[in-house]
Amino acid sequence: MLESRPTGDVFVQMAPAIAPLIKKEFSEVKAYCRVAEGSANGIITIENPGKKGSVQTFREDALAYADGSFFTLFTFPLLSGSPQTALSETNTIALSALRAKKYFGSEKVLGKTLTINNQFGKTLYTVTAVYKDMPENSDLKFSAILSLQTLANPANLNGNGWARLDGFDGSYVSNFFQLEDHSDKIALEKKINTLKQKLDSQDKSKFLLQPMSQIHLGSSIDDPYQTSGSLSFVYLLSGIAVLILVIAWFNYINLSTAASLNRAKEVGIRKVVGAGRFQLINQFLGESSLLNIIGFAVALLLVYSVQKSFNDFTQKDFSLEGLLADPSWIAAATLLVLGAFLSGGYVAFSVTSLQPVQILKGGSGLKPNAGKDSWLRKVLVVAQFSVSIILIIATLVLYRQLQYMQNKDLGFKAEQRLVINGPQLGDGKLLETSSVLLDNQVSALPYIKNICHTGIVPGTYYSFNAAGIVRQGEKPDDAKKGYAMGIIDDRYLSVFQIGLVAGRNFTVQEAEQAWEKSGKLMINESAARQLGFETSQKAAGSIVSWGQPFEIVGVVKDYNHQGLQKAVDPIIFMPRRSGGKLVLQLSTSNMQRQLKELEALYKAAYPGNPFEYFFVDQKYNEQYNTEKQYSQVFALASMLAIFIACLGLFGLASYMTEQRTKEIGVRKVLGASIADILALVSKDFLQLVLISIVIACPVAGYLMKQWLQDFAYQIDLAWWMFAGAAGLVIVIAVLTVGFQSLKAALMNPVQSLRNE
């Protein structure tokens, strides 16, 4: 859920200079706000109020730049400061209540100053507002918001020309527009794209205006926010939950109908002594309602007891209190009442229709295998087991795909690679000197095998994306092709053990000069193909143009820099030896001691900078968290669906054997063996399970084939997945029905025939 004005708000990604132009040109736009996330992250330095001359430092990764309209366009309440002026001036900052207390304690915050060191250099900011902490269910969650107007001053860009607010290239800002009431979004979208074509007639891409209500789960535009979800997955889980609930209700009907045969005489006697049908219906409906209410209460207790574990599993902060504050509780109550009435109503009306004369003469009062009732139960069993088989197959496919992604050769080595974030606090030249010193100290440690400096790490994003890279004799639209740009040094390939297919690696001198002065680049095989080279060997030594001529000194073997959900991107590698992240290839015999030693060296080299690290293999596997959750959800749903399906089968078996008691007795008197009786009772149920298998396997195959299309690298659907699911269900069905069949086979025929 995104906290915003409820009406007329849309979102779009575009260059920073376009939003003000749209506001000026089109009267439908009431206000706009540009938000740049991630770009502001860095180290905050504050003078220690208790010790004059000393400072406190905090690394923050939830900072954002925003226009002065942020607190008027969005509904985040201010605790102090003015919404109209909080971010309207340059070098101003608004703090969350939590950060204000963390930085300044109980002191008055407005007017205080702090320094932020990020990619735009070292900048002093004045606190002009404090806002209430953004809620967990908001897509926007910032610990501090900096005035975007600060970047309008070229002196505050630190050479990052791509961030100019008057630029028409790139889209590092998210643009939010508040429209006038009753504005036509489609018409405005056409006007904006017409304006876009006037600005750049060569660019054929189009802007899409996405309603704010669709940002979190919308499928039309990639959601840039960390709390983004999958609407299809929400529908899937909701569908499974409703299906399981409906199956449970129908199973209640099966079990209650079977049990009602044992209460037939009770119903007959109550009718004889004067009980009306309405009274009996009320009795059965009351029992059904009571069971549903008890089930609902037990469900609430279970949800409350497993809430923490469920939140850890989903990595979300769900709570029952949230349901009470949301209209969804009305739907839950309606579903409870409707389910109780429908499930209890069928039993009530069918049982109260029994004829007392037939009952008291020794009959059941029902015709055996009555057409509609029999078909309803059989269809239900087929449906239940079909769903169960589909879920089992889905679980197997998900598990195999996850195992495939985790075990496939990625083209690089991730194990025992430690990444340490580079410093952001300190003088540039001094940091370079400290970097060389730290490299020498770390390289001398006995457990360090190799080191490198890099702007990219497998499993994380690239340094940036760029276009306009072309070779000689370029073709139309070549300049529009995009490339992932990676800043690396001469040791990057050896640290990650990534191979070359043509040419050579960067030299130490080229890495120290950096790409601007050396004029050298490397590319991967995918980039070579996109640039139009017939072979990698022809690409090595060739010249490409990107503002200036660059020589391709080597072609790197394709490796999966990001998860296997995506194909290999065309990557351009640029040399630079200093800066970025420090990657260590090390042995892990005594990791805790090694980390403490590395931390001491790091803090001595970069005073005031926090020591932050991660392991490459762990970071890389985090990309598969969604698949892991899907696999666990489907496994749990499969077990639950099978359990409920078995209850349904048990209920149907109870019902059928209860009605065929006399038939079984006659067969035993005529010489039928226990095996004959088991086969007689089980045959019909196994036929239903086989029908379920025939229905479920093609459906599951189609659904899983469609799901696997989202992966650039995917497994093949194997026959054993379908056979395993079918075999498992057959075994479970045989065991479930076998209990009732054996009970019927062992029954004394005298007991069932004594009334004849």
C-alpha positions in Angstrom: 0.0 0.0 0.0 1.4 3.4 -1.0 0.4 6.3 1.2 -0.7 9.1 -1.1 -3.6 11.3 -2.0 -6.4 8.9 -2.9 -7.5 10.6 -6.2 -5.9 11.5 -9.4 -2.4 10.3 -8.7 -0.2 8.6 -11.3 3.4 7.5 -11.5 5.9 7.3 -14.3 9.7 6.9 -14.8 11.2 9.7 -16.9 14.1 12.1 -17.2 14.2 14.8 -14.4 13.7 17.8 -16.8 10.4 16.5 -18.2 8.1 16.6 -15.2 8.4 20.4 -14.7 7.7 20.8 -18.5 4.6 18.6 -18.2 3.3 20.7 -15.3 3.8 23.8 -17.3 2.2 22.5 -20.6 -0.8 20.6 -19.3 -3.5 22.0 -17.1 -4.6 18.6 -16.0 -1.5 18.3 -13.9 -2.2 19.9 -10.5 1.2 19.1 -8.9 4.3 16.8 -9.4 7.0 15.4 -7.2 10.3 13.8 -8.3 11.8 11.2 -6.0 15.3 9.8 -6.4 15.9 6.7 -4.2 19.3 5.2 -3.6 21.2 8.1 -5.1 21.3 9.8 -1.7 22.6 6.9 0.3 25.8 7.5 2.2 27.3 8.4 5.5 25.8 11.1 7.8 28.2 13.0 10.0 26.9 14.9 13.1 28.9 16.8 15.6 28.7 15.1 19.0 26.6 17.4 21.2 28.4 16.0 24.3 31.9 16.4 23.1 32.9 19.5 21.2 35.1 18.8 18.2 34.1 15.1 18.0 31.7 13.7 15.5 29.3 10.7 15.1 28.9 8.9 11.8 26.0 6.8 10.6 25.7 4.9 7.3 22.2 5.2 5.9 20.7 3.2 3.0 17.2 4.6 3.1 17.8 8.2 2.0 16.1 9.9 -1.0 16.1 13.2 -2.8 12.6 14.8 -3.4 11.0 18.0 -4.6 9.6 20.5 -2.2 6.0 19.3 -3.0 6.7 15.9 -1.3 4.8 16.6 1.9 1.9 18.3 0.1 1.5 15.6 -2.5 1.8 12.7 -0.1 0.0 12.3 3.2 2.9 11.6 5.5 2.3 13.8 8.5 4.9 16.3 9.8 5.6 16.5 13.5 7.4 19.8 13.1 8.1 22.1 10.1 5.9 23.3 7.3 4.7 20.9 4.5 5.0 23.8 2.0 8.5 24.8 2.8 10.2 21.7 4.3 12.2 20.8 1.2 11.7 23.9 -1.0 15.2 25.3 -0.4 18.5 23.8 -1.4 20.6 22.0 1.3 17.6 21.2 3.4 16.6 17.8 4.9 13.6 16.3 6.6 14.2 13.5 9.2 12.0 10.7 10.3 11.1 10.8 14.0 13.2 7.8 14.7 16.3 9.3 13.0 15.8 12.7 14.6 15.9 11.1 18.0 18.9 8.9 17.0 20.9 11.8 15.8 20.0 14.6 18.2 18.3 12.9 21.2 15.7 15.0 22.9 17.1 18.3 21.7 15.2 20.7 19.4 15.9 19.4 15.9 14.8 22.2 13.5 17.8 24.3 12.5 20.3 21.6 13.3 22.9 20.8 10.7 24.5 17.5 9.5 26.8 16.5 6.7 26.1 13.8 4.1 28.9 12.1 2.2 27.6 10.3 -0.8 28.3 10.0 -4.5 27.7 13.7 -4.9 30.4 14.5 -2.4 30.3 16.1 1.0 27.3 18.4 1.5 26.0 20.3 4.6 22.3 20.1 5.2 19.9 22.0 7.6 17.0 20.1 9.2 13.8 21.9 8.3 11.2 19.2 9.2 10.6 16.0 11.2 7.9 13.6 9.9 6.2 10.6 11.5 8.0 7.4 10.7 6.6 6.0 7.5 4.5 2.8 8.1 5.7 -0.7 7.3 2.9 -1.1 4.7 4.1 1.9 2.7 6.0 1.5 -0.6 7.9 4.7 0.3 10.0 4.2 3.5 12.7 6.8 3.9 14.7 7.6 7.1 15.5 11.0 5.7 14.5 13.1 2.6 16.9 15.6 1.1 15.9 18.5 -1.1 16.2 17.6 -4.7 16.9 21.3 -5.5 20.3 20.7 -4.0 21.3 18.9 -7.2 20.3 21.9 -9.3 23.6 23.5 -8.2 26.4 22.0 -10.5 28.8 22.4 -7.6 26.8 19.8 -5.6 27.0 17.2 -8.4 30.6 16.2 -7.8 31.1 15.6 -11.5 28.0 13.5 -11.9 26.6 15.2 -14.9 24.0 12.4 -15.4 22.1 13.8 -12.4 21.5 17.3 -13.8 17.9 18.3 -13.1 17.7 20.1 -16.5 18.8 16.9 -18.3 16.6 15.0 -20.7 18.6 11.8 -20.6 18.3 9.0 -18.1 15.5 8.3 -15.6 17.0 8.1 -12.1 14.0 9.8 -10.6 10.5 8.5 -10.1 7.8 11.0 -11.1 4.5 11.3 -9.2 1.8 13.5 -10.7 -1.4 14.7 -8.9 -4.1 15.3 -11.5 -7.1 17.5 -11.3 -10.4 15.9 -10.4 -12.0 14.0 -13.3 -9.0 14.3 -15.5 -8.7 11.8 -18.5 -5.6 9.8 -17.8 -5.5 8.2 -21.2 -5.8 11.6 -23.0 -3.1 13.0 -20.8 -0.8 10.1 -21.6 -1.2 10.7 -25.3 -0.4 14.4 -24.9 2.7 13.6 -22.8 3.9 11.1 -25.5 3.3 13.7 -28.2 5.5 16.1 -26.2 8.1 13.4 -25.9 8.2 12.9 -29.6 8.8 16.7 -30.1 11.7 16.5 -27.7 13.3 13.5 -29.4 11.8 12.3 -32.6 14.2 9.4 -32.9 13.1 7.8 -29.7 10.0 5.7 -30.4 9.5 4.5 -26.8 6.4 5.7 -24.9 5.6 6.8 -21.4 2.9 4.9 -19.5 1.1 6.6 -16.6 0.4 4.1 -13.9 -2.2 4.9 -11.2 -0.8 5.0 -7.7 -3.2 2.3 -6.6 -1.6 -0.1 -9.0 2.1 0.6 -8.1 2.4 -2.1 -5.4 0.8 -5.0 -7.3 0.4 -3.6 -10.8 1.7 -5.5 -13.7 1.9 -2.8 -16.4 5.1 -1.2 -15.2 8.1 -2.6 -13.3 7.7 -1.7 -9.7 10.8 0.1 -8.4 9.9 -0.3 -4.7 11.3 -2.8 -2.2 7.8 -3.9 -1.1 6.7 -4.7 -4.6 4.6 -7.8 -4.9 3.1 -10.1 -7.4 -0.6 -9.7 -8.1 -0.8 -13.0 -9.8 0.8 -14.7 -6.7 -1.8 -13.0 -4.5 -4.6 -14.3 -6.7 -3.0 -17.7 -6.7 -2.7 -17.9 -2.9 -6.2 -16.5 -2.5 -7.5 -19.1 -4.9 -5.8 -21.9 -3.1 -7.2 -20.7 0.2 -10.7 -20.4 -1.1 -10.5 -23.8 -2.8 -9.3 -25.5 0.4 -12.1 -23.8 2.3 -14.7 -24.8 -0.2 -13.4 -28.4 -0.2 -13.5 -28.4 3.6 -17.2 -27.3 3.5 -18.1 -30.0 1.0 -16.2 -32.6 3.1 -18.3 -31.5 6.0 -21.3 -32.3 3.9 -20.0 -35.7 3.1 -19.1 -36.6 6.6 -22.3 -35.2 8.1 -24.4 -36.9 5.5 -22.7 -40.3 6.3 -23.0 -39.7 10.0 -26.7 -38.7 9.6 -27.6 -42.2 8.6 -26.7 -43.2 12.2 -29.0 -40.5 13.4 -31.9 -41.5 11.1 -33.9 -43.1 14.0 -33.4 -40.0 16.1 -34.9 -37.9 13.2 -37.7 -40.4 12.7 -38.7 -40.5 16.4 -38.6 -36.7 16.7 -40.9 -36.4 13.7 -43.3 -39.0 15.1 -43.5 -37.2 18.5 -44.3 -33.9 16.7 -41.1 -32.2 15.7 -41.6 -30.1 12.6 -39.2 -30.0 9.7 -38.3 -26.4 10.4 -37.3 -27.3 14.0 -35.0 -30.1 12.7 -33.5 -27.8 10.1 -32.7 -25.3 12.8 -31.1 -28.0 14.8 -28.7 -29.1 12.0 -28.0 -25.5 10.9 -27.2 -24.7 14.6 -24.7 -27.6 14.7 -23.1 -26.4 11.4 -22.9 -22.8 12.6 -21.4 -23.9 15.9 -18.7 -26.0 14.2 -17.9 -23.1 11.8 -17.6 -20.6 14.6 -15.4 -23.0 16.6 -13.3 -23.6 13.5 -13.0 -19.8 13.0 -11.9 -19.3 16.6 -9.3 -22.1 16.3 -8.1 -20.5 13.1 -7.6 -17.2 14.7 -5.6 -18.8 17.6 -3.5 -20.7 15.1 -2.8 -17.5 13.1 -1.9 -15.6 16.2 0.4 -18.4 17.4 2.3 -18.8 14.1 2.2 -15.1 13.1 5.9 -14.5 14.0 7.0 -17.5 12.1 4.8 -16.6 9.1 6.2 -13.1 9.1 9.8 -14.4 9.2 8.9 -16.7 6.2 7.3 -14.0 4.1 9.6 -11.2 5.3 6.6 -9.0 5.8 5.1 -7.5 9.0 1.6 -8.9 9.0 -0.8 -8.7 11.9 -4.4 -9.5 12.8 -4.8 -5.9 14.0 -4.4 -4.9 10.3 -7.4 -7.0 9.3 -9.6 -5.3 11.9 -8.7 -1.9 10.5 -9.5 -3.0 7.0 -12.9 -3.8 5.4 -11.7 -7.3 4.6 -13.0 -8.5 8.0 -16.5 -7.9 6.6 -15.8 -10.3 3.7 -14.4 -12.8 6.2 -17.5 -12.6 8.4 -19.8 -12.9 5.3 -17.8 -15.9 4.1 -18.2 -17.5 7.5 -22.0 -17.0 7.6 -22.4 -18.1 4.0 -20.3 -21.2 4.5 -22.1 -22.2 7.6 -25.5 -21.8 5.9 -24.6 -23.6 2.7 -22.7 -26.5 4.2 -25.2 -27.0 7.0 -28.2 -26.3 4.8 -27.5 -29.2 2.5 -27.3 -31.7 5.4 -30.3 -30.1 7.2 -32.6 -30.3 4.1 -31.5 -33.8 3.0 -31.7 -35.4 6.5 -35.0 -33.8 7.4 -36.5 -35.2 4.2 -36.2 -38.7 5.6 -39.5 -40.6 5.8 -40.1 -41.7 9.5 -42.1 -44.8 8.4 -39.2 -46.2 6.4 -36.7 -45.3 9.1 -38.6 -47.0 12.0 -39.1 -50.1 9.8 -35.4 -50.5 9.7 -34.4 -48.7 6.5 -32.2 -45.7 6.0 -34.9 -43.5 4.6 -32.7 -42.7 1.6 -32.4 -44.5 -1.7 -28.9 -46.0 -2.0 -26.6 -44.2 -4.4 -29.2 -41.6 -5.2 -28.2 -40.0 -8.5 -27.6 -36.4 -7.8 -26.1 -37.0 -4.3 -23.8 -39.7 -5.6 -22.5 -37.7 -8.6 -22.0 -34.6 -6.4 -19.7 -36.5 -4.0 -17.8 -38.3 -6.8 -17.2 -35.0 -8.7 -16.0 -33.5 -5.5 -13.5 -36.3 -4.9 -12.2 -36.0 -8.5 -11.9 -32.2 -8.1 -10.1 -32.5 -4.7 -7.6 -35.0 -5.9 -7.0 -33.2 -9.2 -6.1 -30.1 -7.2 -3.9 -32.1 -4.9 -2.0 -33.7 -7.9 -1.6 -30.3 -9.6 -0.1 -28.8 -6.3 2.2 -31.8 -5.9 3.5 -31.6 -9.4 3.9 -27.8 -9.0 5.9 -28.4 -5.8 8.2 -30.9 -7.5 8.8 -28.6 -10.5 9.5 -25.6 -8.2 11.9 -27.6 -6.1 13.8 -28.9 -9.2 14.0 -25.5 -10.8 15.3 -24.0 -7.6 17.9 -26.8 -7.2 18.9 -26.3 -10.9 19.4 -22.6 -10.4 21.4 -23.1 -7.2 23.7 -25.8 -8.6 24.2 -24.7 -12.2 27.7 -23.6 -13.2 27.4 -19.8 -13.3 30.7 -19.2 -15.1 32.4 -17.7 -11.9 33.3 -18.8 -8.4 31.3 -17.3 -5.6 32.4 -19.4 -2.6 34.8 -17.8 -0.1 34.5 -14.4 -1.6 34.1 -11.6 0.9 32.9 -8.2 -0.2 33.7 -5.1 1.9 31.9 -1.8 1.1 34.2 1.0 0.2 34.6 4.2 2.3 32.5 7.3 1.6 33.8 9.5 4.4 37.2 11.3 3.9 39.3 13.3 1.6 39.6 11.8 -1.9 43.4 11.9 -2.2 43.8 10.6 1.3 41.4 7.8 0.6 43.4 6.7 -2.4 46.6 6.6 -0.3 44.8 4.7 2.4 43.4 2.2 -0.2 46.9 1.3 -1.4 48.1 0.9 2.2 45.1 -1.3 3.1 45.6 -3.4 0.0 49.2 -4.1 0.9 48.2 -5.0 4.5 45.4 -7.3 3.5 47.4 -9.0 0.8 50.0 -9.9 3.4 47.5 -11.8 5.5 48.1 -15.6 5.2 44.4 -16.4 4.7 44.0 -14.0 1.8 44.5 -15.6 -1.6 43.6 -12.7 -3.9 41.9 -9.2 -3.8 40.3 -6.8 -6.3 38.5 -3.5 -6.4 35.2 -3.4 -8.3 32.1 -1.5 -8.9 30.1 -4.7 -9.6 29.7 -7.9 -7.7 27.8 -11.0 -9.1 24.4 -11.1 -7.6 24.1 -7.3 -7.4 23.4 -4.7 -10.0 25.8 -3.1 -12.4 27.7 0.2 -12.0 25.2 1.8 -14.4 23.5 1.3 -17.8 24.5 3.1 -21.0 23.7 3.4 -24.7 25.4 5.1 -27.6 28.2 2.5 -27.8 28.8 1.7 -31.5 31.4 0.1 -33.7 32.6 1.4 -37.1 30.0 1.1 -39.8 27.2 1.3 -37.3 23.6 0.4 -38.4 20.5 2.3 -37.7 19.4 2.1 -34.0 22.7 0.7 -32.9 23.2 3.7 -30.7 20.0 2.9 -28.9 21.1 -0.5 -27.8 21.7 -0.7 -24.1 24.6 -2.2 -22.2 25.3 -3.0 -18.6 28.4 -1.1 -17.5 30.8 -2.6 -15.0 33.8 -0.9 -13.4 36.5 -3.4 -12.5 40.2 -3.6 -12.0 42.9 -5.9 -13.5 42.3 -8.6 -10.8 38.5 -8.9 -11.0 38.6 -11.8 -13.5 41.2 -13.8 -11.5 39.4 -13.3 -8.1 36.1 -14.6 -9.5 37.9 -17.1 -11.9 36.1 -15.7 -15.0 37.6 -16.8 -18.3 38.6 -14.9 -21.4 37.6 -16.2 -24.9 39.7 -13.7 -26.9 42.2 -11.0 -26.3 43.7 -10.2 -22.9 42.8 -8.8 -19.5 43.4 -5.2 -18.4 46.9 -4.4 -17.3 47.8 -2.8 -14.0 48.7 0.5 -15.8 45.4 0.6 -17.6 43.5 0.0 -14.4 45.4 2.8 -12.6 44.8 5.2 -15.5 41.1 4.3 -15.6 39.0 4.0 -18.8 38.9 7.8 -19.5 42.7 8.0 -20.0 43.6 4.5 -21.0 41.0 4.2 -23.8 40.5 0.5 -23.1 37.5 -1.6 -22.6 36.6 -5.3 -22.4 33.2 -6.8 -23.4 31.5 -10.1 -22.8 30.4 -12.5 -25.5 26.8 -11.2 -25.5 28.0 -7.6 -26.0 30.2 -8.8 -28.9 27.2 -10.3 -30.6 25.1 -7.2 -29.9 27.8 -5.0 -31.4 27.6 -7.0 -34.5 30.9 -8.9 -34.4 30.8 -12.3 -36.1 33.2 -13.9 -33.6 34.8 -12.9 -30.3 38.2 -13.1 -31.9 37.2 -10.4 -34.4 35.9 -8.2 -31.5 39.2 -8.3 -29.7 41.4 -5.4 -30.9 38.5 -3.6 -32.6 37.6 0.0 -31.9 34.2 1.2 -30.7 33.0 4.7 -30.1 31.4 6.1 -26.9 32.0 9.8 -26.9 35.6 8.9 -27.7 37.3 5.9 -29.4 37.9 2.8 -27.2 39.9 -0.3 -28.0 38.4 -3.6 -27.0 41.4 -5.4 -25.5 39.5 -8.6 -24.5 36.3 -10.6 -24.7 35.1 -12.1 -21.4 33.3 -15.4 -21.4 29.6 -15.0 -20.6 28.8 -15.6 -17.0 25.5 -15.2 -15.1 26.1 -11.9 -13.2 22.5 -12.0 -12.1 20.1 -14.8 -11.2 19.1 -17.5 -13.8 15.7 -15.9 -14.1 17.4 -13.5 -16.6 19.5 -14.1 -19.7 23.1 -12.9 -19.7 23.2 -9.2 -20.3 25.6 -7.6 -22.7 28.3 -6.1 -20.4 31.0 -3.5 -21.1 33.9 -3.7 -18.6 35.7 -0.5 -17.8 39.1 -0.4 -16.0 39.7 1.4 -12.7 41.8 0.1 -9.8 40.8 2.3 -6.8 37.5 2.8 -5.2 34.4 0.7 -5.3 34.1 -2.5 -3.2 37.0 -4.5 -2.0 36.6 -8.2 -2.8 38.7 -10.8 -0.9 39.2 -14.4 -1.9 40.0 -16.1 1.4 40.1 -19.3 3.3 37.4 -19.7 6.0 39.1 -21.7 8.6 38.5 -19.2 11.4 36.1 -16.7 10.0 35.3 -14.8 13.2 38.9 -14.1 14.0 39.6 -13.1 10.4 36.7 -10.7 10.3 37.8 -9.0 13.5 41.3 -8.6 12.1 40.0 -7.2 8.8 37.7 -4.8 10.6 40.6 -3.4 12.6 42.7 -2.8 9.5 39.7 -1.2 7.7 38.9 1.2 10.5 42.5 2.2 10.9 42.7 3.0 7.1 39.3 4.7 6.9 38.5 6.4 10.3 34.8 7.0 10.8 33.7 4.7 8.0 31.6 1.6 9.2 32.9 -1.8 8.4 30.2 -3.5 6.3 30.6 -6.8 4.4 28.7 -9.7 2.8 29.6 -13.0 1.2 29.0 -13.3 -2.6 27.4 -16.8 -2.5 24.9 -15.7 0.1 24.1 -12.5 -1.7 23.7 -14.3 -5.0 21.3 -16.9 -3.6 19.1 -14.1 -2.1 17.9 -13.6 -5.7 16.1 -17.0 -5.4 14.2 -16.1 -2.2 10.9 -15.7 -4.1 11.3 -19.2 -5.7 12.1 -20.6 -2.2 8.9 -19.1 -0.8 6.9 -20.4 -3.7 8.2 -23.9 -3.2 7.5 -23.9 0.5 4.0 -22.4 0.0 3.1 -25.0 -2.6 4.5 -27.8 -0.5 2.4 -26.7 2.5 -0.7 -26.2 0.3 -0.2 -29.7 -1.2 -0.1 -31.3 2.2 -3.1 -29.4 3.3 -5.1 -30.2 0.1 -4.2 -33.9 0.3 -5.2 -34.1 3.9 -8.6 -32.4 3.2 -9.0 -34.6 0.1 -8.4 -37.7 2.2 -11.0 -36.5 4.7 -13.4 -36.2 1.7 -12.5 -39.7 0.5 -12.9 -41.0 4.0 -16.3 -39.4 4.3 -17.4 -40.8 0.9 -16.1 -44.2 1.9 -18.0 -44.1 5.2 -21.2 -43.0 3.4 -20.9 -45.7 0.7 -20.1 -48.6 3.0 -22.9 -47.5 5.4 -25.3 -47.8 2.5 -23.9 -51.1 1.3 -23.8 -52.8 4.7 -26.5 -55.4 3.8 -25.0 -56.0 0.3 -21.6 -56.8 1.9 -23.3 -59.0 4.5 -25.1 -61.0 1.8 -21.9 -61.4 -0.2 -20.0 -62.7 2.9 -22.8 -65.2 3.6 -22.5 -66.4 0.0 -18.8 -67.0 0.4 -17.1 -63.7 -0.6 -13.6 -63.4 1.0 -12.1 -60.4 2.8 -10.0 -59.7 -0.4 -13.2 -59.7 -2.5 -14.9 -57.2 -0.2 -11.8 -55.0 -0.2 -11.7 -55.0 -4.0 -15.4 -54.3 -4.2 -15.4 -51.3 -1.9 -12.0 -49.8 -3.1 -12.6 -50.2 -6.9 -15.0 -47.3 -7.3 -12.8 -44.9 -5.3 -9.6 -45.9 -7.2 -11.5 -45.2 -10.4 -12.2 -41.6 -9.2 -8.5 -41.1 -8.3 -7.4 -42.4 -11.8 -9.8 -39.9 -13.4 -8.3 -37.2 -11.2 -4.8 -38.2 -12.5 -5.9 -38.1 -16.1 -7.4 -34.6 -15.6 -4.6 -33.1 -13.4 -1.5 -34.1 -15.3 -2.2 -32.2 -18.6 -3.4 -29.2 -16.6 -0.3 -29.2 -14.4 2.0 -29.7 -17.3 0.5 -26.7 -19.1 0.6 -24.4 -16.1 4.2 -25.4 -15.2 5.3 -24.9 -18.8 3.9 -21.4 -18.7 5.5 -20.6 -15.4 8.9 -21.8 -16.6 8.8 -19.4 -19.5 9.7 -16.6 -17.0 13.1 -18.2 -16.6 15.9 -17.7 -19.1 17.4 -21.0 -17.9 14.8 -23.7 -17.1 14.5 -27.5 -16.4 12.6 -29.9 -18.6 9.4 -31.4 -17.3 10.2 -35.0 -16.6 7.8 -37.9 -16.6 8.8 -39.0 -13.1 7.3 -35.7 -11.7 3.9 -36.7 -13.0 4.3 -40.4 -12.1 5.6 -39.6 -8.6 2.6 -37.3 -7.9 0.1 -39.9 -9.3 1.8 -42.7 -7.3 1.8 -40.7 -4.1 -1.9 -39.9 -4.4 -2.8 -43.5 -5.2 -1.0 -44.8 -2.2 -2.7 -42.2 0.1 -6.1 -43.0 -1.4 -5.6 -46.7 -1.0 -4.6 -46.3 2.7 -7.5 -43.9 3.3 -10.2 -46.1 1.7 -8.5 -49.3 2.9 -9.4 -48.5 6.5 -13.2 -48.3 5.7 -13.0 -51.3 3.3 -11.3 -53.5 5.9 -13.8 -52.4 8.5 -16.7 -53.4 6.2 -15.0 -56.7 5.2 -14.5 -57.7 8.9 -18.1 -56.8 9.8 -20.2 -59.7 11.2 -22.9 -60.4 8.5 -25.4 -61.3 11.3 -25.3 -57.7 12.5 -26.2 -56.3 9.1 -28.9 -58.9 8.2 -30.7 -59.4 11.5 -33.5 -57.0 10.5 -34.2 -58.9 7.2 
